[in-house]
Amino acid sequence: MASEIERKFLVTSDAWKQDIRRQAHYRQGYLCPIDTSSVRVRVADKAAWLNVKSATLGIERLEYEYSIPFGDANEMLDRLCKRPLIEKTRYWVEYADHTWEIDVFEGDNEGLVVAEIELDRPDETFERPSWAGAEVSHDPRYYNVCLVDHPYKEWSDRKR
């Protein structure tokens, strides 16, 4: 069984940009979000994946990911996925022995910047950078699957 342990934080400044190690542009969509799981198609640069993730709220969820042909993924994104697609640039930043993933959203979710850290255990300790603001791990609005139905541009309480 595959498991993902991930915590999410709002990003409060651009200080993380000085430590970028790499970046990739992501385009992703959801084929059939349901109450128990989501099925996502994702393209990053010239690679593509199909991802199945449990709809569990919190920092620990089941996750399965499989490589798929790039052309098939783009066709699914263009013809089968719910709109709007999620588009973002992901940046990988090293901080205090952990890799942080910073997602800068575009399109209907422009203005939203979220930092994620994947952990080995739910109770693992880590040093939190100064640019990592409020934790939003337990707020479903920040899940990519939820941003399709309720994009950031529609939120009345947008904040950073």
C-alpha positions in Angstrom: 0.0 0.0 0.0 1.4 3.4 -1.0 1.1 6.3 1.5 1.8 10.0 1.3 2.5 12.1 4.3 2.5 15.7 3.4 2.0 19.1 5.2 1.0 22.3 3.4 1.7 25.9 4.3 0.9 29.2 2.8 3.9 31.1 1.5 4.3 34.5 3.0 7.3 36.0 1.1 9.6 35.4 -1.8 12.7 34.5 0.4 12.5 30.9 -0.8 13.4 31.9 -4.3 17.1 32.3 -3.4 17.3 28.5 -2.7 15.5 27.1 -5.8 17.2 23.9 -7.0 15.0 23.1 -10.0 11.5 23.8 -11.4 8.9 22.3 -13.7 5.6 23.5 -15.2 2.7 21.3 -14.3 -0.6 20.9 -16.1 -3.1 18.6 -14.4 -6.7 17.7 -14.5 -9.1 15.3 -12.8 -10.9 12.5 -14.6 -13.5 11.4 -12.0 -13.3 13.0 -8.6 -15.6 11.1 -6.2 -16.1 11.0 -2.5 -13.5 8.4 -1.8 -10.7 9.2 -4.2 -9.5 11.3 -7.1 -8.0 10.2 -10.4 -5.5 12.8 -11.8 -3.7 13.2 -15.1 -0.5 15.2 -14.7 2.1 16.5 -17.2 5.4 18.0 -16.1 7.7 19.1 -18.9 7.8 16.0 -21.1 6.7 13.4 -18.6 3.2 12.3 -17.6 1.5 10.3 -14.8 -1.8 8.9 -13.8 -2.4 9.4 -10.1 -5.0 7.9 -7.7 -5.3 9.5 -4.3 -7.6 8.9 -1.4 -10.0 11.7 -0.5 -8.9 11.6 3.1 -8.6 15.0 4.8 -5.3 15.5 6.6 -1.6 14.9 6.2 -1.6 11.2 5.5 -3.4 9.7 2.4 -3.1 6.7 0.1 -1.5 7.5 -3.2 -0.7 5.5 -6.3 1.1 6.9 -9.3 1.9 5.4 -12.7 3.8 6.8 -15.7 1.7 7.0 -18.9 2.5 8.1 -22.5 2.9 11.9 -22.8 0.6 12.1 -25.8 -2.1 10.1 -24.1 -1.9 12.4 -21.0 -2.3 15.5 -23.1 -5.2 14.1 -25.0 -6.9 13.2 -21.6 -6.2 16.7 -20.3 -7.6 18.3 -23.4 -10.7 16.1 -23.9 -11.6 14.2 -20.7 -10.7 16.3 -17.6 -12.9 18.6 -15.7 -12.3 22.3 -16.1 -10.5 24.4 -15.2 -7.3 22.5 -15.3 -4.8 23.1 -12.6 -1.7 24.9 -13.9 1.3 25.8 -11.8 5.0 26.0 -11.6 6.6 23.8 -9.0 9.9 24.8 -7.4 12.0 22.5 -5.3 13.8 24.2 -2.4 16.2 22.6 0.1 15.8 23.8 3.6 17.2 22.2 6.8 17.6 18.6 5.5 14.2 18.6 3.8 13.0 19.3 0.3 10.1 21.7 0.1 7.9 21.9 -3.0 6.6 25.4 -3.7 3.6 25.6 -6.1 2.9 28.9 -7.7 -0.5 28.6 -9.3 -1.7 30.2 -12.6 -5.0 30.8 -14.4 -8.1 30.6 -12.1 -5.8 30.0 -9.1 -3.3 32.8 -9.8 -2.1 34.4 -6.6 -2.1 31.2 -4.6 1.4 30.0 -3.5 1.6 26.9 -1.3 4.6 25.1 0.2 4.5 21.4 0.8 6.8 19.1 2.7 6.7 15.3 2.4 7.6 13.4 5.6 8.4 9.8 6.5 6.1 9.8 9.5 3.2 11.9 10.6 5.0 12.9 13.8 8.3 13.7 12.1 9.9 17.0 13.3 11.2 19.5 10.8 12.5 23.0 10.8 9.9 25.4 9.4 11.4 28.2 7.2 10.4 31.9 7.9 8.5 32.0 4.5 6.2 29.2 5.5 3.1 30.8 7.0 -0.1 29.4 8.2 -0.5 25.6 7.9 -3.4 24.6 5.7 -3.0 20.8 5.7 -6.4 20.3 7.1 -8.2 22.8 4.9 -9.7 21.0 1.9 -9.9 24.2 -0.1 -6.1 24.0 -0.7 -6.3 20.5 -2.2 -5.8 20.7 -6.0 -8.9 18.6 -6.6 -10.9 21.2 -4.7 -9.4 24.1 -6.6 -11.1 22.8 -9.8 -14.6 23.3 -8.4 -13.7 26.3 -6.2 -10.8 28.2 -7.8 -8.8 30.7 -5.7 -10.0 33.7 -7.7 -13.5 33.1 -6.3 -12.5 33.0 -2.6 -13.7 36.0 -0.6 -11.0 35.5 2.1 -7.9 35.1 -0.2 -4.7 35.6 1.8 -1.1 34.8 1.6 
